[in-house]
């Protein structure tokens, strides 16, 4: 069932250049206050997850490690557990790269890479908290990073979310996502999305450029704020709102050079522009992106040198939530 398992307050495991692969549930786990550290390790091809921290007081610290090709999830904190990862990779996991489930669970990422996961790169769900700095979130099957459900929060600082299968970053079900100095580009549908009443996306000093349809999109009561952001060269509309009570507020933004319209609002929604937000083109040639995009195949190589990454069910017709099934699978003890 388990490759490495530590349980109980005061229990500790330290791993250096180890592998935990092909296990029945997960590679490395901590529960009931146990603590584990893994440096330059690989947790691959486990049936459920590569790394799991479960229960309040349990903690796993990862450095220069990889959790890839696992049956559902690369790295997870659940039921109050905590994970810290630095310069780590989560790639090609069947559903989620890295995630935080349940109130009290926390995931902190620094300089990590989450790419080519089946559904989502990074997620906070059912009240979990995830924060990421200087991370790459790319080429995931549906969503780059998302906060889902009330009290779930995702915070991104100087991250890049690009070329994801549908959405770069988003919030739904009352989730809250904040992005500071981020680059959200070339996602197949939208750069940033807020869906459902109480959900909110806040973007500051960020780029939302060259996405397949919309730079920023809100619907069904979701809200978004953008301050000092660039929303340019999106295929359809720069900023778009649908449905009553959905709203977007823009401060000092550049919303220009989009395919059809700079701003759209319909069905009782609202878009508010403040502080010299620019919506009309004054230059014939748009400025180049500050961050150059690379191909997904390049990020999926073993030596790509970038680095970190969780979720299911973005769409209305989405797959069932992974949370319950995943927690049930973790009940056995060694």
C-alpha positions in Angstrom: 0.0 0.0 0.0 2.7 2.5 1.0 6.2 3.2 0.0 7.2 5.3 3.0 4.7 6.0 5.8 5.2 8.0 9.0 2.5 8.3 11.6 2.2 9.8 15.1 3.4 13.0 16.7 7.2 13.0 17.0 7.7 10.4 14.3 10.1 11.5 11.5 11.5 10.1 8.3 14.2 11.7 6.2 14.8 10.6 2.6 17.7 11.6 0.4 17.9 10.5 -3.3 15.3 7.8 -2.7 12.6 6.4 -4.9 9.0 5.4 -3.8 7.3 4.1 -6.9 4.7 1.5 -7.9 3.0 1.3 -4.5 -0.7 0.3 -4.0 -1.8 3.6 -2.6 0.9 6.3 -2.4 4.6 6.7 -2.4 5.3 8.9 0.7 2.8 9.7 3.4 2.5 11.3 6.8 -0.5 11.2 9.2 -1.5 11.9 12.8 1.4 14.4 13.3 4.1 12.5 11.5 6.7 14.4 9.6 8.7 13.5 6.5 11.5 15.2 4.5 12.5 14.2 1.0 15.4 15.6 -1.0 16.1 14.7 -4.6 13.6 11.9 -4.5 11.1 10.5 -7.1 7.6 9.3 -6.2 6.2 7.9 -9.5 3.6 5.5 -10.8 1.8 4.9 -7.4 -1.8 3.9 -7.8 -3.3 6.9 -6.0 -0.8 9.6 -5.2 2.9 10.3 -5.0 2.9 12.3 -1.8 0.2 12.8 0.9 0.2 14.7 4.2 -3.0 13.9 6.2 -4.3 15.3 9.5 -3.5 18.4 11.5 0.2 18.5 12.5 1.4 16.2 9.8 3.9 17.8 7.4 6.0 16.8 4.4 8.8 18.9 3.1 10.0 18.3 -0.5 13.2 19.7 -2.1 14.3 19.1 -5.7 12.0 16.1 -6.0 9.4 14.8 -8.4 5.9 13.3 -8.1 4.9 12.2 -11.6 2.9 9.6 -13.5 0.7 8.7 -10.4 -2.8 7.2 -10.8 -4.6 10.3 -9.6 -2.5 13.0 -7.8 1.1 14.1 -7.6 1.2 15.9 -4.2 -1.7 16.4 -1.8 -2.4 17.9 1.7 -5.7 16.7 3.1 -7.7 16.9 6.4 -5.4 19.6 7.8 -2.0 18.3 6.6 0.7 20.5 5.3 3.2 20.2 2.3 6.1 22.5 1.5 7.8 22.0 -1.8 10.8 23.8 -3.3 12.1 23.3 -6.9 9.8 20.3 -7.4 8.0 18.8 -10.3 4.5 17.2 -10.7 4.0 15.9 -14.2 1.7 13.6 -16.1 -0.4 12.7 -13.0 -3.8 11.3 -14.2 -5.9 14.0 -12.5 -4.1 16.7 -10.5 -0.6 17.9 -10.1 -0.6 19.4 -6.6 -3.6 20.2 -4.3 -4.9 21.1 -0.9 -8.1 19.5 0.3 -10.2 20.4 3.4 -10.1 23.3 5.9 -6.7 23.6 7.6 -4.8 21.9 4.8 -2.0 24.0 3.4 0.4 23.7 0.4 3.3 26.1 -0.2 5.3 26.0 -3.4 8.4 27.8 -4.4 10.0 27.5 -7.9 8.0 24.4 -8.8 6.6 23.1 -12.1 3.2 21.5 -12.7 2.8 20.4 -16.3 0.8 17.9 -18.4 -1.4 16.7 -15.6 -4.7 15.1 -16.8 -7.1 17.8 -15.3 -5.5 20.5 -13.2 -2.1 21.7 -12.3 -2.7 23.4 -8.9 -5.9 23.4 -6.7 -7.4 24.2 -3.4 -10.7 22.5 -2.7 -13.2 22.0 0.2 -11.5 24.8 2.2 -7.9 24.1 1.5 -5.2 26.8 1.0 -2.4 26.8 -1.6 0.2 29.4 -2.3 2.8 29.3 -5.1 5.6 31.7 -6.0 7.7 31.7 -9.2 6.0 28.5 -10.4 5.3 27.2 -13.9 1.8 25.8 -14.5 1.4 24.7 -18.1 -0.1 22.3 -20.5 -2.5 20.7 -18.0 -5.6 19.0 -19.5 -8.2 21.5 -18.3 -7.2 24.2 -15.8 -3.9 25.6 -14.7 -4.7 26.7 -11.1 -8.1 26.9 -9.4 -9.8 27.6 -6.0 -13.0 25.6 -5.6 -15.6 25.7 -2.8 -16.1 28.2 0.0 -13.1 29.2 2.0 -10.7 27.6 -0.5 -7.9 30.0 -1.5 -5.1 30.0 -4.1 -2.4 32.7 -4.1 0.0 33.0 -7.0 3.0 35.3 -7.1 5.2 35.7 -10.2 3.8 32.5 -11.7 3.2 31.6 -15.3 0.0 29.7 -16.3 0.1 29.0 -20.0 -1.2 26.6 -22.7 -3.6 24.8 -20.4 -6.4 22.9 -22.1 -9.2 25.3 -21.1 -8.5 27.9 -18.5 -5.3 29.5 -17.0 -6.5 30.4 -13.5 -9.9 30.5 -11.9 -12.3 30.3 -9.0 -15.7 28.6 -8.6 -18.1 27.5 -5.9 -17.1 30.5 -3.7 -13.4 29.9 -4.1 -10.9 32.8 -4.0 -7.9 33.2 -6.3 -5.3 36.0 -6.2 -2.5 36.5 -8.7 0.3 39.1 -8.4 2.7 39.8 -11.2 1.7 36.7 -13.1 1.7 35.8 -16.8 -1.5 34.0 -18.0 -1.2 33.4 -21.7 -2.2 31.2 -24.6 -4.7 29.1 -22.7 -7.1 27.4 -25.1 -10.3 29.2 -23.8 -9.8 31.8 -21.1 -7.0 33.4 -19.1 -8.9 34.0 -15.9 -12.4 32.8 -15.0 -14.7 33.3 -12.0 -17.9 31.2 -11.9 -20.7 31.1 -9.3 -21.8 33.6 -6.7 -19.2 34.3 -4.1 -16.3 33.2 -6.3 -13.7 35.8 -7.0 -10.5 36.2 -9.0 -8.2 39.2 -8.3 -5.3 40.0 -10.7 -2.7 42.6 -10.0 0.1 43.7 -12.3 -0.4 40.7 -14.5 -0.7 39.7 -18.2 -3.7 38.0 -19.6 -2.8 37.8 -23.2 -3.3 35.7 -26.3 -5.8 33.3 -24.9 -8.1 31.3 -27.2 -11.3 33.2 -26.4 -11.3 35.6 -23.4 -8.7 37.3 -21.3 -11.0 37.6 -18.3 -14.5 35.9 -18.1 -17.1 35.9 -15.3 -20.5 34.2 -15.2 -23.3 33.0 -12.9 -22.5 35.5 -10.2 -18.7 35.3 -10.2 -16.6 38.5 -9.8 -13.2 39.6 -11.0 -10.9 42.5 -10.2 -7.9 43.5 -12.3 -5.4 46.3 -11.4 -2.6 47.5 -13.6 -3.1 44.4 -15.9 -2.6 43.9 -19.6 -5.4 42.1 -21.4 -4.4 42.0 -25.0 -4.6 40.0 -28.2 -7.2 37.5 -26.9 -9.0 35.8 -29.8 -12.5 36.9 -29.0 -13.1 39.5 -26.2 -10.7 41.0 -23.7 -13.0 41.1 -20.7 -16.5 39.5 -20.7 -19.3 39.1 -18.2 -22.5 37.0 -18.3 -25.5 36.7 -16.1 -27.0 39.0 -13.5 -24.8 39.8 -10.4 -21.6 38.8 -12.4 -19.2 41.8 -12.5 -15.7 42.8 -13.3 -13.9 45.9 -12.0 -10.8 47.2 -13.9 -8.3 49.8 -12.6 -5.5 51.2 -14.8 -5.6 48.3 -17.2 -4.8 48.0 -20.9 -7.6 46.1 -22.6 -6.8 46.5 -26.3 -6.0 44.7 -29.5 -8.5 41.8 -28.8 -10.1 39.9 -31.7 -13.7 41.3 -31.5 -14.3 43.6 -28.6 -12.3 45.0 -25.7 -15.2 44.6 -23.2 -18.5 42.8 -23.3 -21.4 42.5 -20.7 -24.7 40.7 -21.2 -27.7 39.3 -19.4 -27.6 41.8 -16.5 -23.9 41.7 -15.8 -21.6 44.7 -15.3 -18.0 45.7 -16.2 -16.7 48.8 -14.5 -13.6 50.7 -15.7 -11.7 53.1 -13.4 -8.5 55.0 -13.4 -7.7 55.5 -17.1 -8.3 52.0 -18.2 -7.5 51.8 -21.8 -10.0 50.1 -24.1 -9.3 51.7 -27.5 -6.2 51.0 -29.6 -3.9 53.9 -30.3 -1.0 51.9 -31.7 -1.2 49.8 -34.8 1.3 47.2 -33.6 0.9 45.6 -30.1 3.9 45.2 -27.9 5.4 41.7 -27.7 4.7 39.5 -24.7 7.2 40.0 -21.9 7.5 36.3 -21.4 8.2 34.1 -24.4 6.1 30.9 -24.7 7.6 27.5 -25.1 6.1 24.3 -26.4 4.4 21.8 -24.1 6.8 19.1 -25.3 9.7 21.1 -24.0 8.3 21.4 -20.5 7.6 17.6 -20.3 11.2 16.6 -20.7 13.2 15.4 -17.7 15.8 18.2 -17.8 13.6 21.2 -18.6 14.9 23.1 -15.6 11.6 24.7 -14.6 9.4 23.8 -11.8 5.2 22.7 -9.5 1.2 21.8 -9.2 -4.3 19.9 -8.3 -8.3 19.5 -9.2 -11.2 17.9 -10.8 -14.5 19.1 -12.2 -14.2 22.6 -13.6 -17.2 22.4 -16.0 -20.8 22.1 -15.1 -20.7 18.6 -16.6 -17.4 17.8 -14.8 -16.3 14.6 -13.3 -17.3 14.0 -9.7 -15.2 15.6 -7.0 -12.0 13.7 -6.3 -12.1 14.5 -2.6 -14.3 11.8 -1.1 -13.0 8.9 -3.2 -9.4 10.0 -2.5 -9.9 10.2 1.2 -11.6 6.8 1.4 -8.6 5.3 -0.3 -6.4 6.7 2.4 -8.2 5.1 5.3 -6.1 1.8 5.5 -3.2 1.8 7.9 0.1 0.0 7.2 
